[in-house]
Amino acid sequence: MKIVRYSARWCNPCHMLTPHLKAFGSLHPDIPIEDVDADTPAGEKLQQEYSLMALPTVLFLDEKGRRLASMVGMPDGKPATVLEAKLCEAQKKDAANRGVGVGAAGAVGATPALGKKKPAKKKRKAVRRAAFVATPRRPAR
């Protein structure tokens, strides 16, 4: 697995994401992080291949170059938490593609994947539809 950051020199959110991505890279030294500038031919090729529409975009790719997960834009709150969640999602998809189980902490194990369970159906939330009635303003006294 590898991480590709699609960004540009003129993009302020890209610059804001840089320290978070560097800290993330120091926590996971086994996962290479590649920077691709959007204004280069390599960036244009990446944009066309993965239909990228926003900056910054962080792609989590497997060995064959398939997208496992992605993070678009600068997340609100803590970017490190979002990056960890996307890494966990990518590891699960990568393990499922290779037929390997994933542990609770997101670490890839050597246990074979068991029979797949059907995803639970999402319950629809009841939406309250209130009638909106415009009332005229009262004159000031």
Secondary structure, DSSP 8 states (H G I E B T S, - for coil): -EEEEEE-TT-HHHHHHHHHHHHHHHH-TTS-EEEEETTSHHHHHHHHHHT--SSSEEEEE-TT--EEEEEES--SS-HHHHHHHHHHHHHHHHHHHHTEEE-TTS-EEEEE-----------------------------
